């Protein structure tokens, strides 16, 4: 279980989140909906252990993140191109985590020839699919998805989410999903947390 205790997150002088708490059960999918500029991307980075909060903590089964070695909480950010080494092929970046087989590449609509290219040779949507597959290492228990399919056409979006839901049920894989697509959140999430909360505007 992922437990978020009283997080306060700042960016410079600006306070993005205050006293944010959450419990995420195994296999549970929670959507977080908020306006642009609310700080969702920064929250995702803190939840994945990429950067610290001003106060509060994030625990996986009672242990603080980040953990030593592979982190079972993985973030796929809204701009995945920033997470790839520009001088390495995407195959090398992917295989630093794990080595998916051909069937797994096909499930997430990743073409094998993309893996021989460097990030600048691929589109944002192609990189997003590789980043998503990289985050689905078998050791991953929580996936934080920040607009992960926003750059894809509707047909591929549907296919990717079908595969993610299958992963969620089979592992089980917990998910925190940031999206502006309300219909998507309603279709794939067990519950949705909306900001600003009703009555706070």
Secondary structure, 3 states (H helix, E strand, C coil): CEEEEEEEEEECCEEEEEEEEEEECCCCEEEEECCCCCCHHHHHHHHCCCCCCCEEEEEECCEECCCCCCCCEEEECCCHHHHCCCCCEHHHHHHCCCCCCHHHHHHCCCCHHHHHCEHHHCCHHHHHHHHHHHHCCCCCCEEEEECCCCCCCHHHHHHHHHHHHHHHHHHCCEEEEECCCHHHHHHHCCEEEECCCCCCC
